[in-house]
């Protein structure tokens, strides 16, 4: 029995490791390359480019890990059937319940890893990546800004200047084009001259025009002799604004108390709060469903097994994201939304198990 148990765990671990490696390389490279051009605008070093890819990989683990475990179990069971090992196990007197013991241990192991990744590692990686981008943005102000090239200033501003020079630790510009992307409106500024003091974070435009586009599509045009606003370029990490997905759990709890009077924000932060507990539980349901599907699936084609697994996982993931969106928008209380989704999906898996064991047992493909 111990040999049987260890053998199954080893097979599941092997296939899971293979899929985890393949998905990690492919998805990280594809997602990283799409954002590489914008990252290069911050003039990173080669070390920082590799660090950015590493942090991106860590952020993707909460998606890649359950998918890899799901596929690992399906392909492990499929190999048992293809090599006639499943027939040998039943001939030796093993029952279906014996297959569940190594599966449950493997699922609990995967759950532990997924919980650590989703609860702690992913928010930490997101925060570290944002901090790195902030430091790269600050570093831009140590030298004069490049001329005749669009340069991002933080997350909300992009600047283009024809002439630039640095004088007394401040940046002075001629013929400035500045775009500001705010939450409520977007603004475009054209000015003859500009001045930026990085230490104070004060940006001043002289002799120009501004164009403002609101959410309701109203356009405002104005002229100014001097226009001043603030940019977040000061020293210190405390100047970086972190989103709810980048906060540690203790920070998330504190932020919930801060926004409890704002219904919209409160629901978004509360959804993130409960998501960190509920999402890892998905591993149990999807993996058990994958085990059942592979156990009773009649095919020799591994590509069919793969595409069936991906289709099942996508259906689950889309359904979960739908409930996540309903909770964020405040239409359903987050705990009710997540718990309801798992109850419905669990009932479907239970119905599948009943159908396979009670109605189709004689059709098990060995």
C-alpha positions, 0 to 999 in steps of 0.5 A: 500500500505504501508503494502504491501511495508513493507511486501515485504521488510521484506521478502526480508531482512529475506531471505537475512539475512539467506543466508548471515549468512549461506554463511559467516560461510561456505565459511569463514570456508572453505577458512580459514581452507585451509590457516590455516596451513600456518598461524600457521607457524607464531605462532599466538595467539588464538586471532590472529587466530580469527582476521584472520578469521574475516578479511577473512570474511570481504574480502568475503563480496563483493562476499557473499552479492550480492549472498545473496541478489539475493537468498533472492529475489528469495526465497521471491518471491517463497514463495509468490507463494507457499503460494498463496499470489501472487494470493491474491495480484493480486486478490486485484488489485495489478499489477506487477509494484507494486512489483517493488517498494519494489524490487527497494528500496531493490536493492538500499539498497543492492547496498549501502552496496555492494559499501561500502564493495567493495570500502572501507571495502575489501581493508582495511581488506586485508591491515590489514591482510597483516600487521598482517602477517608482524607483526607476521613475525617480532615477529619471530625474537625476539626469536631464529628460531626453528631448523630443521623446515621450517620457512617462512621469509616474503612472499618470503623466507623460511628457514630451519636450523639445528642449530640456536642461537641468539647473540647480537640481531642477528641470527646465523645459521649452515647448512642453506637451504634457498628458495627465490621466486622472481618474475623473478626467484627462487633461492635455497641456501645451506650454512654452516653458516648464519647470520641475522640482523633483525634491518638492514634486512641483511641476510648473507650466508657463504661457500655455493652453489646457484641454480637459475631457471629463467622464461625461465627455464635456470638454473644457479649454483654458489659457494660463500664464502659470499652471502648477500641480504636484507629481509624486516623485519625492523620496521614500516608498510612502509616496507610492500608491498601492492598489488593493491587490498589492497590499499585505493582509494586515494593510488590507484590513486597515484599508477596509476600515478607512473606506467603510463609508465609501460603499463602492471602494468598501465592496472592492476591498472586501472582495479582495479580502475574502478572495484571498481565502476562497480562491485557494479552495478552488484547487480541491474542486477543479482537481477532483473534477479533473480526476473523475473526468480522466478516470472515466474518459475514453480516449487514447489521444493526449491532445484531447485530454489536454484541451478537455482539461483546459476547457474545463478549467477555463469554464471554472475560472470564468465562472469564478471571475464572474462571481468576483465581479458581482461581489466587487460591484456590490450586487452580491455580498462577497462571502455569499457570492464566493460560497454560492459559486462553490456550492453550485460548482460542488453540486455539479461535481457531485452530480458528475460523480454520482452519474459516473459511479451509479450509471456508467460504472460498467463503461470505465475505460481501462 
